[in-house]
Amino acid sequence: MNITNEAKSMLENVFKQQGASNIRFYSEGGGCCGPQIGLSLEPPTDVDTVKEVNGIQVAIETTILSTTDGLTLDVQDSPQGPGFVLVGMESSCC
């Protein structure tokens, strides 16, 4: 798991606004395209591995830990404004 400097800056602003101190990646299920990963500001749970990435505390649900190894959290512009995007997820969908 990597976090770009731009995503780190945006996360720090979100933390200040929301009174949060970490992000959490969790499984939202899966299918033929592989696991679906959710992102929240929830505190770590008993099923999470917690690490620091680029100065950000990150909790990752243990069941998806290996899936997140090659991912990068970045920021992407959209018509609604900048938002977070996970880069590096390989899809097996046809």
C-alpha positions in Angstrom: 0.0 0.0 0.0 1.2 3.4 -0.9 -0.3 6.9 -0.4 0.8 9.8 -2.7 1.7 13.1 -1.2 -1.4 14.7 -2.8 -3.7 12.0 -1.2 -1.9 12.5 2.1 -2.6 16.2 2.1 -6.2 15.6 1.2 -6.5 13.0 3.9 -5.1 15.4 6.5 -7.7 17.9 5.6 -10.5 15.3 5.8 -9.2 14.2 9.2 -9.3 17.8 10.5 -12.9 18.3 9.2 -14.2 14.9 10.5 -12.2 14.6 13.7 -10.7 11.3 12.4 -7.2 10.0 12.8 -7.0 7.1 10.3 -8.4 5.5 7.2 -9.7 1.9 7.0 -9.7 -0.4 4.0 -12.3 -3.2 4.2 -13.8 -5.8 2.0 -17.2 -5.0 0.4 -17.5 -8.5 -1.1 -16.3 -9.8 -4.4 -17.2 -11.4 -7.6 -15.7 -12.3 -11.0 -13.8 -9.0 -11.0 -12.1 -9.7 -7.7 -12.5 -8.1 -4.3 -14.3 -4.8 -3.9 -12.5 -2.5 -1.5 -14.2 0.1 0.7 -12.6 3.1 2.3 -13.8 4.7 5.6 -12.8 6.8 8.5 -13.8 4.1 11.0 -11.4 3.2 13.8 -9.5 -0.1 13.4 -11.3 -3.3 14.3 -10.0 -6.6 15.7 -9.8 -8.0 12.2 -7.5 -5.2 10.9 -3.7 -4.9 10.5 -2.6 -1.3 11.3 0.4 0.3 9.7 1.7 3.8 9.0 1.9 4.7 5.3 3.5 8.1 4.3 2.6 9.4 7.8 -1.0 8.2 7.7 -2.4 5.6 10.0 -4.0 2.9 7.8 -6.1 0.0 9.0 -6.5 -2.8 6.5 -8.9 -5.7 7.0 -6.7 -8.7 7.2 -8.7 -10.7 4.6 -7.7 -8.1 1.9 -4.2 -7.4 3.2 -2.4 -9.2 0.3 -4.7 -7.4 -2.2 -3.7 -4.0 -1.0 0.1 -4.7 -1.3 0.5 -3.2 -4.8 -2.1 -0.5 -4.5 -1.6 3.3 -4.4 -4.2 5.7 -2.9 -4.1 8.8 -5.1 -6.3 11.8 -5.9 -8.2 12.2 -9.2 -10.1 15.2 -10.5 -13.7 14.8 -11.5 -16.6 17.1 -12.4 -17.7 16.9 -8.7 -14.2 17.9 -7.5 -11.2 15.9 -6.4 -11.7 12.4 -5.0 -9.7 9.4 -3.9 -8.8 6.6 -6.3 -7.1 3.3 -5.8 -4.5 2.7 -8.5 -3.2 -0.8 -9.3 -6.2 -3.0 -8.9 -6.1 -5.6 -11.7 -9.5 -6.7 -12.9 -10.2 -10.2 -14.1 -13.5 -9.2 -15.7 -14.1 -10.1 -19.4 
